[in-house]
Amino acid sequence: MAKIKVTKVKSAINRPLRQKRTLEALGLKKIGQVKEHEATPNILGMVAKVSHLVSVQEA
């Protein structure tokens, strides 16, 4: 499987609870934090829901 690096680039303040929980599920708490995930359909769907708060790169 391909791997992706997800970086949190914006704050979750004043965002819906669903988006905050999605960021937590991705393992992102602080701005600038980077997590590496497998590029599964579940992960890609979560990244799509918070794409305005994160940046994605291939690992």
Secondary structure as UniProt FT lines:
FT   STRAND          3..8
FT   TURN            13..14
FT   HELIX           17..25
FT   TURN            26..27
FT   TURN            31..32
FT   STRAND          34..38
FT   HELIX           41..49
FT   TURN            50..53
FT   STRAND          54..58
//
